Amino acid sequence: MHCRGYAVQLDRARGEFEAAGAQLVLIGQGSPRQTAHFRRRQELSMPVLCDEDRVSYKLVGAKVGSMTDLIGPRSVLKGLATSARTGQMQGRAVGNVAQLGGVIVVAPGGRVLFKHMAKDASDNANIDDILTAARSAGTPHTHHRPQH
Amino acid sequence: MAASNPNVSGDSIRALADLSLPDDEGAGVRLGDLWLGEPVALVWLRHYG
């Protein structure tokens, strides 16, 4: 219930990341075809990369959840709140449903400024915190500023 | 910032940098190229449901 809603929330914040001079890129478990369908269906403007073998999930240390992590009360209640906020409901899952997600913010040169790996299905990184980390490394785009 | 633990081993970030994943059109994207010139927030989704 959290995945689509979180993706939509992130997409709504994409302009703020761009203004901070940072990119926002999603990685999912679907095939390119499934991912294209997901992007269209959720009207996502940001890029989504495909990792069907979950190699990057393992490299970054994303957790594979237990039953409690996936359908415990905390997870269910937070999922309902996300659905109410975004209008997104749980759909048919693509990929390993026990796989949890996470976020890293990487600065040019490869320095990791922020890392949040989900502890359970409801545990998504706060978008403002991700943005703050991105701003700490980014040079805001200036090409829209008037020239004097 | 209510930062989470930003510790990612050097080996992990180098391995991530060298990893290439297809986009939704099947074109390969090397992850390390994403942070060559600007910061990037990489978000791993649970699933598409």
N, CA and C atoms of all chains as a GROMACS GRO file, in nm:
protein
  591
    1MET      N    1   0.081  -0.120   0.000
    1MET     CA    2   0.000   0.000   0.000
    1MET      C    3   0.086   0.126   0.000
    2HIS      N    4   0.215   0.111   0.039
    2HIS     CA    5   0.297   0.230   0.057
    2HIS      C    6   0.376   0.265  -0.067
    3CYS      N    7   0.399   0.167  -0.152
    3CYS     CA    8   0.496   0.186  -0.259
    3CYS      C    9   0.446   0.290  -0.360
    4ARG      N   10   0.325   0.269  -0.410
    4ARG     CA   11   0.274   0.362  -0.512
    4ARG      C   12   0.255   0.501  -0.454
    5GLY      N   13   0.201   0.507  -0.333
    5GLY     CA   14   0.178   0.637  -0.270
    5GLY      C   15   0.309   0.712  -0.249
    6TYR      N   16   0.412   0.640  -0.208
    6TYR     CA   17   0.542   0.704  -0.183
    6TYR      C   18   0.601   0.752  -0.315
    7ALA      N   19   0.587   0.672  -0.419
    7ALA     CA   20   0.639   0.713  -0.550
    7ALA      C   21   0.570   0.840  -0.597
    8VAL      N   22   0.439   0.848  -0.576
    8VAL     CA   23   0.364   0.967  -0.618
    8VAL      C   24   0.408   1.088  -0.536
    9GLN      N   25   0.427   1.069  -0.407
    9GLN     CA   26   0.472   1.180  -0.323
    9GLN      C   27   0.610   1.230  -0.367
   10LEU      N   28   0.699   1.136  -0.399
   10LEU     CA   29   0.833   1.174  -0.445
   10LEU      C   30   0.824   1.250  -0.577
   11ASP      N   31   0.739   1.201  -0.666
   11ASP     CA   32   0.728   1.266  -0.796
   11ASP      C   33   0.678   1.409  -0.782
   12ARG      N   34   0.590   1.431  -0.687
   12ARG     CA   35   0.540   1.567  -0.663
   12ARG      C   36   0.652   1.658  -0.615
   13ALA      N   37   0.754   1.601  -0.551
   13ALA     CA   38   0.865   1.681  -0.499
   13ALA      C   39   0.980   1.692  -0.598
   14ARG      N   40   0.964   1.636  -0.715
   14ARG     CA   41   1.076   1.631  -0.810
   14ARG      C   42   1.130   1.771  -0.844
   15GLY      N   43   1.039   1.867  -0.859
   15GLY     CA   44   1.082   2.002  -0.893
   15GLY      C   45   1.172   2.062  -0.786
   16GLU      N   46   1.146   2.030  -0.662
   16GLU     CA   47   1.230   2.082  -0.553
   16GLU      C   48   1.370   2.022  -0.559
   17PHE      N   49   1.378   1.896  -0.598
   17PHE     CA   50   1.511   1.833  -0.614
   17PHE      C   51   1.585   1.899  -0.730
   18GLU      N   52   1.515   1.922  -0.838
   18GLU     CA   53   1.580   1.984  -0.955
   18GLU      C   54   1.626   2.125  -0.920
   19ALA      N   55   1.545   2.197  -0.844
   19ALA     CA   56   1.583   2.333  -0.804
   19ALA      C   57   1.708   2.330  -0.715
   20ALA      N   58   1.726   2.220  -0.644
   20ALA     CA   59   1.844   2.204  -0.559
   20ALA      C   60   1.964   2.152  -0.637
   21GLY      N   61   1.945   2.132  -0.767
   21GLY     CA   62   2.056   2.082  -0.849
   21GLY      C   63   2.078   1.934  -0.833
   22ALA      N   64   1.975   1.862  -0.791
   22ALA     CA   65   1.989   1.718  -0.766
   22ALA      C   66   1.891   1.639  -0.852
   23GLN      N   67   1.929   1.517  -0.880
   23GLN     CA   68   1.840   1.425  -0.950
   23GLN      C   69   1.767   1.336  -0.851
   24LEU      N   70   1.652   1.292  -0.893
   24LEU     CA   71   1.574   1.196  -0.814
   24LEU      C   72   1.546   1.078  -0.906
   25VAL      N   73   1.593   0.960  -0.868
   25VAL     CA   74   1.581   0.842  -0.953
   25VAL      C   75   1.526   0.727  -0.869
   26LEU      N   76   1.425   0.661  -0.921
   26LEU     CA   77   1.368   0.544  -0.853
   26LEU      C   78   1.428   0.416  -0.910
   27ILE      N   79   1.433   0.314  -0.828
   27ILE     CA   80   1.472   0.180  -0.872
   27ILE      C   81   1.364   0.084  -0.825
   28GLY      N   82   1.314   0.004  -0.918
   28GLY     CA   83   1.210  -0.091  -0.883
   28GLY      C   84   1.247  -0.232  -0.927
   29GLN      N   85   1.161  -0.325  -0.890
   29GLN     CA   86   1.190  -0.466  -0.919
   29GLN      C   87   1.131  -0.516  -1.050
   30GLY      N   88   1.061  -0.430  -1.121
   30GLY     CA   89   0.992  -0.475  -1.241
   30GLY      C   90   1.082  -0.482  -1.363
   31SER      N   91   1.029  -0.545  -1.466
   31SER     CA   92   1.095  -0.545  -1.596
   31SER      C   93   1.076  -0.406  -1.659
   32PRO      N   94   1.148  -0.375  -1.766
   32PRO     CA   95   1.124  -0.247  -1.834
   32PRO      C   96   0.977  -0.230  -1.873
   33ARG      N   97   0.915  -0.335  -1.920
   33ARG     CA   98   0.774  -0.324  -1.961
   33ARG      C   99   0.683  -0.296  -1.841
   34GLN      N  100   0.707  -0.368  -1.733
   34GLN     CA  101   0.627  -0.346  -1.612
   34GLN      C  102   0.652  -0.206  -1.556
   35THR      N  103   0.777  -0.163  -1.568
   35THR     CA  104   0.813  -0.032  -1.515
   35THR      C  105   0.750   0.080  -1.598
   36ALA      N  106   0.749   0.062  -1.730
   36ALA     CA  107   0.685   0.161  -1.817
   36ALA      C  108   0.536   0.170  -1.783
   37HIS      N  109   0.473   0.056  -1.760
   37HIS     CA  110   0.331   0.054  -1.723
   37HIS      C  111   0.310   0.126  -1.590
   38PHE      N  112   0.397   0.099  -1.493
   38PHE     CA  113   0.389   0.162  -1.361
   38PHE      C  114   0.404   0.314  -1.372
   39ARG      N  115   0.500   0.358  -1.453
   39ARG     CA  116   0.521   0.503  -1.469
   39ARG      C  117   0.398   0.570  -1.531
   40ARG      N  118   0.345   0.503  -1.634
   40ARG     CA  119   0.228   0.560  -1.701
   40ARG      C  120   0.108   0.565  -1.606
   41ARG      N  121   0.086   0.454  -1.539
   41ARG     CA  122  -0.030   0.441  -1.452
   41ARG      C  123  -0.027   0.542  -1.337
   42GLN      N  124   0.093   0.563  -1.282
   42GLN     CA  125   0.106   0.657  -1.169
   42GLN      C  126   0.140   0.798  -1.216
   43GLU      N  127   0.152   0.814  -1.349
   43GLU     CA  128   0.185   0.945  -1.407
   43GLU      C  129   0.313   1.001  -1.346
   44LEU      N  130   0.415   0.917  -1.340
   44LEU     CA  131   0.544   0.958  -1.282
   44LEU      C  132   0.629   1.023  -1.391
   45SER      N  133   0.685   1.138  -1.359
   45SER     CA  134   0.773   1.205  -1.455
   45SER      C  135   0.919   1.168  -1.432
   46MET      N  136   0.952   1.121  -1.314
   46MET     CA  137   1.094   1.093  -1.285
   46MET      C  138   1.134   0.956  -1.340
   47PRO      N  139   1.264   0.940  -1.365
   47PRO     CA  140   1.310   0.812  -1.418
   47PRO      C  141   1.296   0.698  -1.318
   48VAL      N  142   1.267   0.580  -1.370
   48VAL     CA  143   1.260   0.460  -1.286
   48VAL      C  144   1.346   0.352  -1.353
   49LEU      N  145   1.445   0.304  -1.281
   49LEU     CA  146   1.532   0.198  -1.332
   49LEU      C  147   1.480   0.062  -1.286
   50CYS      N  148   1.521  -0.041  -1.360
   50CYS     CA  149   1.465  -0.175  -1.339
   50CYS      C  150   1.572  -0.270  -1.285
   51ASP      N  151   1.543  -0.333  -1.173
   51ASP     CA  152   1.638  -0.426  -1.113
   51ASP      C  153   1.564  -0.554  -1.075
   52GLU      N  154   1.531  -0.632  -1.176
   52GLU     CA  155   1.454  -0.755  -1.154
   52GLU      C  156   1.528  -0.854  -1.065
   53ASP      N  157   1.661  -0.855  -1.072
   53ASP     CA  158   1.740  -0.950  -0.992
   53ASP      C  159   1.773  -0.895  -0.853
   54ARG      N  160   1.734  -0.774  -0.827
   54ARG     CA  161   1.752  -0.708  -0.697
   54ARG      C  162   1.900  -0.700  -0.656
   55VAL      N  163   1.986  -0.689  -0.755
   55VAL     CA  164   2.130  -0.680  -0.725
   55VAL      C  165   2.161  -0.552  -0.646
   56SER      N  166   2.104  -0.442  -0.691
   56SER     CA  167   2.132  -0.315  -0.623
   56SER      C  168   2.071  -0.312  -0.483
   57TYR      N  169   1.958  -0.376  -0.466
   57TYR     CA  170   1.897  -0.384  -0.332
   57TYR      C  171   1.994  -0.451  -0.235
   58LYS      N  172   2.056  -0.560  -0.283
   58LYS     CA  173   2.149  -0.632  -0.195
   58LYS      C  174   2.273  -0.547  -0.168
   59LEU      N  175   2.323  -0.481  -0.272
   59LEU     CA  176   2.444  -0.401  -0.254
   59LEU      C  177   2.424  -0.287  -0.155
   60VAL      N  178   2.306  -0.225  -0.159
   60VAL     CA  179   2.283  -0.110  -0.072
   60VAL      C  180   2.240  -0.154   0.068
   61GLY      N  181   2.207  -0.279   0.083
   61GLY     CA  182   2.170  -0.330   0.215
   61GLY      C  183   2.022  -0.321   0.247
   62ALA      N  184   1.937  -0.318   0.144
   62ALA     CA  185   1.793  -0.315   0.169
   62ALA      C  186   1.748  -0.448   0.229
   63LYS      N  187   1.662  -0.438   0.327
   63LYS     CA  188   1.620  -0.555   0.405
   63LYS      C  189   1.510  -0.634   0.333
   64VAL      N  190   1.514  -0.765   0.351
   64VAL     CA  191   1.401  -0.848   0.312
   64VAL      C  192   1.319  -0.871   0.439
   65GLY      N  193   1.195  -0.824   0.438
   65GLY     CA  194   1.117  -0.818   0.560
   65GLY      C  195   1.060  -0.950   0.605
   66SER      N  196   1.030  -0.954   0.736
   66SER     CA  197   0.959  -1.069   0.793
   66SER      C  198   0.808  -1.043   0.779
   67MET      N  199   0.727  -1.139   0.817
   67MET     CA  200   0.582  -1.122   0.812
   67MET      C  201   0.539  -1.002   0.897
   68THR      N  202   0.599  -0.987   1.014
   68THR     CA  203   0.565  -0.874   1.101
   68THR      C  204   0.602  -0.741   1.037
   69ASP      N  205   0.717  -0.741   0.968
   69ASP     CA  206   0.760  -0.617   0.901
   69ASP      C  207   0.661  -0.577   0.792
   70LEU      N  208   0.596  -0.676   0.732
   70LEU     CA  209   0.513  -0.650   0.615
   70LEU      C  210   0.369  -0.619   0.649
   71ILE      N  211   0.314  -0.691   0.747
   71ILE     CA  212   0.170  -0.672   0.776
   71ILE      C  213   0.144  -0.649   0.924
   72GLY      N  214   0.243  -0.599   0.996
   72GLY     CA  215   0.222  -0.564   1.136
   72GLY      C  216   0.133  -0.442   1.146
   73PRO      N  217   0.078  -0.414   1.265
   73PRO     CA  218  -0.016  -0.304   1.282
   73PRO      C  219   0.041  -0.169   1.240
   74ARG      N  220   0.168  -0.145   1.271
   74ARG     CA  221   0.229  -0.016   1.235
   74ARG      C  222   0.227   0.002   1.084
   75SER      N  223   0.262  -0.105   1.015
   75SER     CA  224   0.270  -0.098   0.870
   75SER      C  225   0.131  -0.076   0.809
   76VAL      N  226   0.033  -0.149   0.859
   76VAL     CA  227  -0.102  -0.139   0.802
   76VAL      C  228  -0.161  -0.001   0.828
   77LEU      N  229  -0.147   0.050   0.950
   77LEU     CA  230  -0.204   0.181   0.983
   77LEU      C  231  -0.139   0.291   0.901
   78LYS      N  232  -0.009   0.284   0.886
   78LYS     CA  233   0.059   0.388   0.809
   78LYS      C  234   0.021   0.378   0.661
   79GLY      N  235   0.000   0.257   0.614
   79GLY     CA  236  -0.042   0.239   0.475
   79GLY      C  237  -0.178   0.300   0.450
   80LEU      N  238  -0.269   0.285   0.546
   80LEU     CA  239  -0.402   0.344   0.531
   80LEU      C  240  -0.392   0.497   0.528
   81ALA      N  241  -0.305   0.551   0.613
   81ALA     CA  242  -0.289   0.697   0.615
   81ALA      C  243  -0.231   0.746   0.484
   82THR      N  244  -0.136   0.673   0.428
   82THR     CA  245  -0.077   0.713   0.300
   82THR      C  246  -0.182   0.708   0.190
   83SER      N  247  -0.264   0.605   0.192
   83SER     CA  248  -0.370   0.593   0.091
   83SER      C  249  -0.466   0.711   0.099
   84ALA      N  250  -0.500   0.750   0.222
   84ALA     CA  251  -0.592   0.863   0.239
   84ALA      C  252  -0.529   0.991   0.186
   85ARG      N  253  -0.398   1.006   0.206
   85ARG     CA  254  -0.329   1.130   0.167
   85ARG      C  255  -0.308   1.138   0.017
   86THR      N  256  -0.277   1.027  -0.046
   86THR     CA  257  -0.238   1.029  -0.188
   86THR      C  258  -0.347   0.979  -0.280
   87GLY      N  259  -0.448   0.913  -0.224
   87GLY     CA  260  -0.551   0.855  -0.309
   87GLY      C  261  -0.508   0.726  -0.376
   88GLN      N  262  -0.394   0.674  -0.337
   88GLN     CA  263  -0.341   0.552  -0.397
   88GLN      C  264  -0.379   0.431  -0.311
   89MET      N  265  -0.428   0.326  -0.377
   89MET     CA  266  -0.462   0.204  -0.306
   89MET      C  267  -0.367   0.093  -0.348
   90GLN      N  268  -0.361  -0.009  -0.263
   90GLN     CA  269  -0.275  -0.122  -0.295
   90GLN      C  270  -0.321  -0.190  -0.423
   91GLY      N  271  -0.228  -0.216  -0.512
   91GLY     CA  272  -0.259  -0.290  -0.634
   91GLY      C  273  -0.182  -0.420  -0.636
   92ARG      N  274  -0.182  -0.486  -0.751
   92ARG     CA  275  -0.111  -0.613  -0.762
   92ARG      C  276   0.040  -0.586  -0.758
   93ALA      N  277   0.107  -0.657  -0.669
   93ALA     CA  278   0.249  -0.632  -0.650
   93ALA      C  279   0.331  -0.694  -0.763
   94VAL      N  280   0.433  -0.622  -0.806
   94VAL     CA  281   0.530  -0.674  -0.901
   94VAL      C  282   0.662  -0.688  -0.827
   95GLY      N  283   0.716  -0.806  -0.823
   95GLY     CA  284   0.842  -0.828  -0.754
   95GLY      C  285   0.823  -0.904  -0.624
   96ASN      N  286   0.931  -0.919  -0.552
   96ASN     CA  287   0.930  -0.989  -0.424
   96ASN      C  288   0.863  -0.899  -0.320
   97VAL      N  289   0.748  -0.941  -0.269
   97VAL     CA  290   0.672  -0.854  -0.178
   97VAL      C  291   0.741  -0.838  -0.043
   98ALA      N  292   0.834  -0.926  -0.011
   98ALA     CA  293   0.905  -0.914   0.116
   98ALA      C  294   1.023  -0.817   0.108
   99GLN      N  295   1.058  -0.778  -0.013
   99GLN     CA  296   1.171  -0.687  -0.030
   99GLN      C  297   1.131  -0.547   0.016
  100LEU      N  298   1.208  -0.490   0.107
  100LEU     CA  299   1.184  -0.353   0.150
  100LEU      C  300   1.274  -0.258   0.070
  101GLY      N  301   1.244  -0.131   0.079
  101GLY     CA  302   1.316  -0.033   0.001
  101GLY      C  303   1.412   0.050   0.085
  102GLY      N  304   1.451   0.162   0.029
  102GLY     CA  305   1.542   0.251   0.100
  102GLY      C  306   1.585   0.366   0.010
  103VAL      N  307   1.666   0.452   0.068
  103VAL     CA  308   1.711   0.572  -0.004
  103VAL      C  309   1.856   0.599   0.031
  104ILE      N  310   1.935   0.638  -0.069
  104ILE     CA  311   2.065   0.700  -0.040
  104ILE      C  312   2.073   0.828  -0.123
  105VAL      N  313   2.144   0.924  -0.069
  105VAL     CA  314   2.178   1.045  -0.145
  105VAL      C  315   2.329   1.044  -0.163
  106VAL      N  316   2.371   1.051  -0.288
  106VAL     CA  317   2.513   1.042  -0.320
  106VAL      C  318   2.558   1.173  -0.383
  107ALA      N  319   2.667   1.227  -0.330
  107ALA     CA  320   2.724   1.352  -0.385
  107ALA      C  321   2.818   1.317  -0.500
  108PRO      N  322   2.845   1.415  -0.587
  108PRO     CA  323   2.945   1.391  -0.690
  108PRO      C  324   3.076   1.344  -0.626
  109GLY      N  325   3.134   1.242  -0.683
  109GLY     CA  326   3.254   1.182  -0.624
  109GLY      C  327   3.221   1.055  -0.546
  110GLY      N  328   3.093   1.033  -0.519
  110GLY     CA  329   3.054   0.906  -0.457
  110GLY      C  330   3.038   0.910  -0.306
  111ARG      N  331   3.043   1.029  -0.246
  111ARG     CA  332   3.024   1.036  -0.101
  111ARG      C  333   2.875   1.022  -0.070
  112VAL      N  334   2.845   0.930   0.022
  112VAL     CA  335   2.705   0.908   0.060
  112VAL      C  336   2.669   1.003   0.174
  113LEU      N  337   2.571   1.089   0.148
  113LEU     CA  338   2.532   1.193   0.243
  113LEU      C  339   2.418   1.149   0.332
  114PHE      N  340   2.343   1.053   0.285
  114PHE     CA  341   2.220   1.014   0.356
  114PHE      C  342   2.187   0.871   0.319
  115LYS      N  343   2.148   0.796   0.420
  115LYS     CA  344   2.104   0.660   0.391
  115LYS      C  345   1.990   0.626   0.485
  116HIS      N  346   1.884   0.575   0.429
  116HIS     CA  347   1.772   0.527   0.510
  116HIS      C  348   1.723   0.396   0.448
  117MET      N  349   1.741   0.289   0.518
  117MET     CA  350   1.691   0.160   0.471
  117MET      C  351   1.568   0.125   0.556
  118ALA      N  352   1.459   0.088   0.490
  118ALA     CA  353   1.334   0.062   0.560
  118ALA      C  354   1.349  -0.053   0.658
  119LYS      N  355   1.293  -0.032   0.777
  119LYS     CA  356   1.292  -0.138   0.878
  119LYS      C  357   1.167  -0.225   0.865
  120ASP      N  358   1.060  -0.166   0.812
  120ASP     CA  359   0.939  -0.242   0.785
  120ASP      C  360   0.868  -0.176   0.666
  121ALA      N  361   0.754  -0.231   0.628
  121ALA     CA  362   0.688  -0.186   0.505
  121ALA      C  363   0.637  -0.042   0.514
  122SER      N  364   0.624   0.010   0.633
  122SER     CA  365   0.571   0.146   0.648
  122SER      C  366   0.682   0.250   0.658
  123ASP      N  367   0.804   0.204   0.663
  123ASP     CA  368   0.916   0.290   0.698
  123ASP      C  369   0.980   0.352   0.573
  124ASN      N  370   0.921   0.461   0.529
  124ASN     CA  371   0.978   0.535   0.416
  124ASN      C  372   1.052   0.657   0.468
  125ALA      N  373   1.162   0.689   0.404
  125ALA     CA  374   1.239   0.807   0.445
  125ALA      C  375   1.155   0.932   0.426
  126ASN      N  376   1.169   1.025   0.520
  126ASN     CA  377   1.101   1.152   0.509
  126ASN      C  378   1.155   1.230   0.389
  127ILE      N  379   1.065   1.275   0.304
  127ILE     CA  380   1.109   1.340   0.179
  127ILE      C  381   1.183   1.470   0.207
  128ASP      N  382   1.143   1.543   0.309
  128ASP     CA  383   1.214   1.666   0.344
  128ASP      C  384   1.358   1.637   0.386
  129ASP      N  385   1.378   1.524   0.455
  129ASP     CA  386   1.514   1.487   0.496
  129ASP      C  387   1.600   1.452   0.374
  130ILE      N  388   1.539   1.383   0.279
  130ILE     CA  389   1.614   1.350   0.156
  130ILE      C  390   1.652   1.478   0.083
  131LEU      N  391   1.557   1.569   0.076
  131LEU     CA  392   1.580   1.696   0.007
  131LEU      C  393   1.688   1.778   0.077
  132THR      N  394   1.685   1.778   0.209
  132THR     CA  395   1.788   1.851   0.284
  132THR      C  396   1.927   1.796   0.254
  133ALA      N  397   1.936   1.665   0.248
  133ALA     CA  398   2.066   1.602   0.216
  133ALA      C  399   2.109   1.640   0.075
  134ALA      N  400   2.016   1.637  -0.018
  134ALA     CA  401   2.049   1.671  -0.157
  134ALA      C  402   2.094   1.816  -0.167
  135ARG      N  403   2.024   1.903  -0.094
  135ARG     CA  404   2.061   2.045  -0.097
  135ARG      C  405   2.200   2.068  -0.039
  136SER      N  406   2.240   1.985   0.057
  136SER     CA  407   2.370   2.005   0.121
  136SER      C  408   2.485   1.979   0.025
  137ALA      N  409   2.458   1.911  -0.084
  137ALA     CA  410   2.564   1.880  -0.180
  137ALA      C  411   2.544   1.950  -0.313
  138GLY      N  412   2.423   1.996  -0.337
  138GLY     CA  413   2.390   2.044  -0.471
  138GLY      C  414   2.424   2.189  -0.493
  139THR      N  415   2.446   2.219  -0.618
  139THR     CA  416   2.458   2.357  -0.662
  139THR      C  417   2.328   2.387  -0.735
  140PRO      N  418   2.246   2.473  -0.679
  140PRO     CA  419   2.117   2.499  -0.745
  140PRO      C  420   2.135   2.543  -0.890
  141HIS      N  421   2.044   2.495  -0.972
  141HIS     CA  422   2.047   2.537  -1.112
  141HIS      C  423   2.024   2.687  -1.122
  142THR      N  424   2.097   2.751  -1.209
  142THR     CA  425   2.087   2.896  -1.219
  142THR      C  426   2.036   2.940  -1.355
  143HIS      N  427   2.007   2.844  -1.445
  143HIS     CA  428   1.976   2.886  -1.580
  143HIS      C  429   1.840   2.954  -1.593
  144HIS      N  430   1.758   2.949  -1.487
  144HIS     CA  431   1.630   3.018  -1.495
  144HIS      C  432   1.637   3.158  -1.436
  145ARG      N  433   1.753   3.188  -1.376
  145ARG     CA  434   1.763   3.320  -1.314
  145ARG      C  435   1.785   3.426  -1.421
  146PRO      N  436   1.725   3.545  -1.400
  146PRO     CA  437   1.746   3.652  -1.498
  146PRO      C  438   1.891   3.697  -1.499
  147GLN      N  439   1.939   3.728  -1.616
  147GLN     CA  440   2.076   3.777  -1.631
  147GLN      C  441   2.078   3.928  -1.616
  148HIS      N  442   2.174   3.979  -1.541
  148HIS     CA  443   2.186   4.124  -1.524
  148HIS      C  444   2.318   4.171  -1.583
  149MET      N  445   1.892   1.804   1.000
  149MET     CA  446   1.836   1.692   0.924
  149MET      C  447   1.828   1.570   1.014
  150ALA      N  448   1.717   1.505   1.015
  150ALA     CA  449   1.704   1.382   1.091
  150ALA      C  450   1.767   1.268   1.011
  151ALA      N  451   1.897   1.277   0.999
  151ALA     CA  452   1.967   1.186   0.908
  151ALA      C  453   1.962   1.044   0.958
  152SER      N  454   1.946   0.955   0.866
  152SER     CA  455   1.964   0.816   0.897
  152SER      C  456   2.112   0.788   0.889
  153ASN      N  457   2.149   0.664   0.910
  153ASN     CA  458   2.290   0.629   0.907
  153ASN      C  459   2.343   0.638   0.764
  154PRO      N  460   2.433   0.734   0.738
  154PRO     CA  461   2.481   0.748   0.601
  154PRO      C  462   2.596   0.653   0.568
  155ASN      N  463   2.622   0.556   0.657
  155ASN     CA  464   2.736   0.468   0.632
  155ASN      C  465   2.704   0.366   0.523
  156VAL      N  466   2.777   0.376   0.416
  156VAL     CA  467   2.774   0.275   0.311
  156VAL      C  468   2.920   0.246   0.282
  157SER      N  469   2.956   0.122   0.280
  157SER     CA  470   3.098   0.090   0.264
  157SER      C  471   3.147   0.136   0.127
  158GLY      N  472   3.275   0.165   0.123
  158GLY     CA  473   3.334   0.206  -0.004
  158GLY      C  474   3.317   0.098  -0.110
  159ASP      N  475   3.330  -0.027  -0.069
  159ASP     CA  476   3.313  -0.136  -0.166
  159ASP      C  477   3.172  -0.138  -0.222
  160SER      N  478   3.074  -0.113  -0.134
  160SER     CA  479   2.935  -0.116  -0.180
  160SER      C  480   2.907  -0.003  -0.278
  161ILE      N  481   2.957   0.116  -0.247
  161ILE     CA  482   2.926   0.229  -0.335
  161ILE      C  483   2.999   0.212  -0.468
  162ARG      N  484   3.120   0.153  -0.463
  162ARG     CA  485   3.191   0.128  -0.590
  162ARG      C  486   3.118   0.021  -0.672
  163ALA      N  487   3.068  -0.081  -0.605
  163ALA     CA  488   2.994  -0.185  -0.677
  163ALA      C  489   2.865  -0.128  -0.735
  164LEU      N  490   2.798  -0.042  -0.656
  164LEU     CA  491   2.678   0.023  -0.709
  164LEU      C  492   2.712   0.111  -0.828
  165ALA      N  493   2.822   0.182  -0.818
  165ALA     CA  494   2.861   0.273  -0.927
  165ALA      C  495   2.882   0.197  -1.057
  166ASP      N  496   2.935   0.078  -1.046
  166ASP     CA  497   2.966   0.000  -1.167
  166ASP      C  498   2.844  -0.076  -1.221
  167LEU      N  499   2.739  -0.079  -1.144
  167LEU     CA  500   2.620  -0.154  -1.185
  167LEU      C  501   2.540  -0.075  -1.290
  168SER      N  502   2.499  -0.145  -1.392
  168SER     CA  503   2.416  -0.083  -1.496
  168SER      C  504   2.278  -0.147  -1.493
  169LEU      N  505   2.176  -0.062  -1.488
  169LEU     CA  506   2.037  -0.110  -1.485
  169LEU      C  507   1.961  -0.050  -1.602
  170PRO      N  508   1.868  -0.125  -1.659
  170PRO     CA  509   1.789  -0.069  -1.770
  170PRO      C  510   1.682   0.027  -1.719
  171ASP      N  511   1.654   0.128  -1.801
  171ASP     CA  512   1.539   0.212  -1.770
  171ASP      C  513   1.414   0.148  -1.830
  172ASP      N  514   1.304   0.219  -1.830
  172ASP     CA  515   1.178   0.157  -1.873
  172ASP      C  516   1.170   0.141  -2.025
  173GLU      N  517   1.272   0.188  -2.095
  173GLU     CA  518   1.279   0.163  -2.239
  173GLU      C  519   1.388   0.062  -2.271
  174GLY      N  520   1.452   0.008  -2.167
  174GLY     CA  521   1.554  -0.094  -2.186
  174GLY      C  522   1.694  -0.041  -2.205
  175ALA      N  523   1.711   0.090  -2.199
  175ALA     CA  524   1.844   0.148  -2.216
  175ALA      C  525   1.921   0.139  -2.084
  176GLY      N  526   2.043   0.089  -2.089
  176GLY     CA  527   2.123   0.071  -1.969
  176GLY      C  528   2.170   0.204  -1.911
  177VAL      N  529   2.162   0.214  -1.780
  177VAL     CA  530   2.210   0.333  -1.710
  177VAL      C  531   2.309   0.287  -1.605
  178ARG      N  532   2.433   0.336  -1.616
  178ARG     CA  533   2.534   0.304  -1.514
  178ARG      C  534   2.509   0.394  -1.394
  179LEU      N  535   2.490   0.332  -1.278
  179LEU     CA  536   2.450   0.412  -1.161
  179LEU      C  537   2.554   0.519  -1.128
  180GLY      N  538   2.681   0.486  -1.141
  180GLY     CA  539   2.785   0.583  -1.108
  180GLY      C  540   2.779   0.708  -1.195
  181ASP      N  541   2.724   0.695  -1.314
  181ASP     CA  542   2.712   0.812  -1.402
  181ASP      C  543   2.609   0.911  -1.348
  182LEU      N  544   2.519   0.862  -1.263
  182LEU     CA  545   2.414   0.949  -1.210
  182LEU      C  546   2.471   1.054  -1.115
  183TRP      N  547   2.582   1.022  -1.049
  183TRP     CA  548   2.637   1.118  -0.953
  183TRP      C  549   2.773   1.174  -0.999
  184LEU      N  550   2.795   1.173  -1.129
  184LEU     CA  551   2.920   1.229  -1.180
  184LEU      C  552   2.925   1.380  -1.162
  185GLY      N  553   2.815   1.447  -1.193
  185GLY     CA  554   2.819   1.593  -1.192
  185GLY      C  555   2.725   1.660  -1.096
  186GLU      N  556   2.635   1.584  -1.038
  186GLU     CA  557   2.538   1.643  -0.945
  186GLU      C  558   2.493   1.536  -0.847
  187PRO      N  559   2.446   1.578  -0.732
  187PRO     CA  560   2.398   1.478  -0.636
  187PRO      C  561   2.274   1.406  -0.687
  188VAL      N  562   2.257   1.286  -0.639
  188VAL     CA  563   2.141   1.209  -0.680
  188VAL      C  564   2.080   1.141  -0.557
  189ALA      N  565   1.949   1.143  -0.552
  189ALA     CA  566   1.876   1.065  -0.452
  189ALA      C  567   1.826   0.940  -0.522
  190LEU      N  568   1.877   0.826  -0.480
  190LEU     CA  569   1.834   0.697  -0.534
  190LEU      C  570   1.735   0.635  -0.438
  191VAL      N  571   1.619   0.603  -0.488
  191VAL     CA  572   1.512   0.551  -0.403
  191VAL      C  573   1.475   0.411  -0.450
  192TRP      N  574   1.496   0.313  -0.364
  192TRP     CA  575   1.457   0.175  -0.396
  192TRP      C  576   1.314   0.153  -0.347
  193LEU      N  577   1.229   0.118  -0.440
  193LEU     CA  578   1.089   0.091  -0.407
  193LEU      C  579   1.072  -0.054  -0.363
  194ARG      N  580   0.970  -0.077  -0.283
  194ARG     CA  581   0.941  -0.215  -0.241
  194ARG      C  582   0.896  -0.298  -0.362
  195HIS      N  583   0.789  -0.258  -0.419
  195HIS     CA  584   0.733  -0.327  -0.535
  195HIS      C  585   0.641  -0.228  -0.603
  196TYR      N  586   0.577  -0.267  -0.710
  196TYR     CA  587   0.493  -0.170  -0.782
  196TYR      C  588   0.346  -0.176  -0.741
  197GLY      N  589   0.315  -0.252  -0.637
  197GLY     CA  590   0.175  -0.268  -0.598
  197GLY      C  591   0.124  -0.149  -0.518
   0.00000   0.00000   0.00000
